[in-house]
Amino acid sequence: MARTASNTRNRLNRGDNAWAYAFIAVALCGYALFTAYPVINAFIISFQEYKPLGSTFNGLDNYADTFKSELFGKAIWNTVVYTLLTVPVALILSFAVAIMIMPLKKWAQTTFKAIYYLPAVASGVALSVVWLWIFDPLQGGILNQLISVFGIENQNWLGSSKTSMFSLVFMSWLSSHGTSIIIYVAALLGIDESYYEAADIDGASFWQKMWHIVIPCLKPTTLFLLVTGVIGSFQVFQNAYLMTGGGPDHSTTMVGLLIFDTAFKYFEFGAAAAQSLVLALIIGIIAFIQFKFLGKDVEY
Amino acid sequence: MGLFNKHLGNRGLRYTRNAIIVVFLLLFALATLFPIYFMIMSSFGDPIEAGAVSYSIWPGKISLESYKFFFEFSEYSYRWLWNSLVVASVVMVSNVVFATMAGYAFSKIRFKGRGILFAVLLAAMMIPYQVTQVPLYILIVNIFEIQNTYSALILPSIVTVYNIFLAKQFMSSIPNEILESAKVEGASQGKILFTIIMPLSKTVMAVMAILTFMDTWNTFFWPFLVTNTMDMQTIQVGLKNFRFANTTYFAPMMAGATISAVPMFILFFSLQRYFLEGVTVGAVKG
């Protein structure tokens, strides 16, 4: 019996390999050409001094330069500062909003989710144009008008190295948190009702339920958002490029922007490749640490 | 509603609590929406230099002069919109078609090398795009020599790993029994894909289509790198150039930003369900 069944199966699945390869052919070719080949090439270029007519190998020079470079160190520092100021705030904001959305009616939940998601739909270039004017350093600038209400004097938001980093951080605080809010709401809805019922019987307060049920249950979600948030933040450079160009005095030069400049402003492709691989390594280490220390009791 | 106390019939208390919550949510909504509101509202101002403008957050007069100013800046400004539309549409279609095919193969067909090939694909999602950026640029510009063409804008994103992953995740929940009975009746894999898988995967196909179209429409750096004449630029690159060429023209800049963003707003409001669903399809199930 078993043999006939497996024979039937074999007969039915005949030709499946061919079909499967046909289905994935374009995906694989695209991947090989536009992802795998560039990654391999990045390693090769990183050991070369790039010249349009025949590059020459220069050993580990590009890496040595990267680690010696003061600017690279500063860019890493800026990226870390930016990440520490944006990612936790984004997580706390989205968590708080997701909690507050819960008692509302279904239609109100959807409306708020849509509102918070909306800025993600506008292009980064469009938003950078708008924020450029919000940060207008003149007296009449929107943000300067706002802080003058509190008696704070005019700031040259993007033009001074004291406030430029804060300006980019502020912009990120008020950008779209829709994605993480939606993910948090979905996770909150997934918590088993019986936990709350048991807590109610024990007379637990709202905050006790929050601390002992919600936060532990949402740990995998938080970890997911934290890891993707940090990885995303380490690659950030569009806003820095469009808003400040990394200045003034490199106060907003992030690693991503530095790599872009090295490659497409100074055309040092070898150095850029080395920097990008160092960045990849740093991101890998951070992701690993986060999983190791925060993911201990998280099951996947 | 287990998290929140039901206040045991005390309606007054419940209303107060909900009112406070809604006030907080509205304040936050106001802060997030302000840049977009400011953009659209200011775009109706006159195209005069910024020195003479005092910003107001209240709408003043409504004029379309700034939009005219933006379109008159370059003879190619309509073409930018057209280029964005062409590139985003082609990338959208190719992603939906090829990611659906690949997603089906990876989720439902047992073939040699499936596990390892999928792992190799997934590994790509861990690599920061800065790593591939330079070699990809060299490949397109120096080896293929196709810079400044639609091919250069389209080919590198012909099908993304993310979309394949999305399709695979969604299709794993389709019961195998359906596919097996179709096979017993003699349907080929191609037929199964078209007559069974695709009708059942409409949601994920719509999600992929919308998110891919939006990402491609909004993308700035790749088109910025590989185009070098105005007639091949997309609206995002055009808007950036307009911005640098007219640094003091406040209202026309806002008009340009509005023009680049409004098609996506329309798409969002008409297909909101899929946008919001798309976020969770990838994250929670994965």
Interface residues (C-beta under 8 A of the other chain):
Chain A: L12 N13 G15 D16 N17 W19 A20 Y21 F23 I24 V26 A27 L28 G30 Y31 L33 F34 T35 A36 Y37 P38 V39 N41 A42 I45 P52 L93 V97 I99 M100 I101 M102 P103 L104 A108 T110 F112 K113 A114 I115 Y116 Y117 L118 P119 V121 A122 S123 G124 V125 A126 L127 V129 V130 W131 L132 W133 I134 D136 G140 G141 I142 Q145 L174 S175 S176 H177 G178 T179 I182 I183 A186 A187 L188 G190 I191 E193 Y195 Y196 E197 A199 D200 F206 K209 M210 I213 V214 F224 I231 F234 Q235 Q238 L242 V255 G256 I259 F260 A263 F264 F269 A272 A273 Q275 S276 L277 L279 A280 I283 G284 A287
Chain B: M1 G2 L3 F4 N5 R17 N18 I21 V22 F24 L25 F28 A29 A31 T32 L33 F34 P35 I36 F38 M39 S42 A50 V53 S54 Y55 I57 F98 A99 M101 A102 Y104 A105 F106 I109 R110 F111 K112 R114 L117 V120 L121 A124 M126 I127 P128 Y129 Q130 V131 T132 Q133 V134 P135 L136 Y137 I138 L139 N142 L155 P156 I158 V159 V161 I164 E180 K183 V184 S188 Q189 G190 L193 M214 W217 N218 F220 F221 L225 Q236 L239 K240 R243 F250 M253 M254 G256 A257 T258 S260 A261 M264 F265 L267 F268 Q272 F275 L276 V279 T280 A283 V284
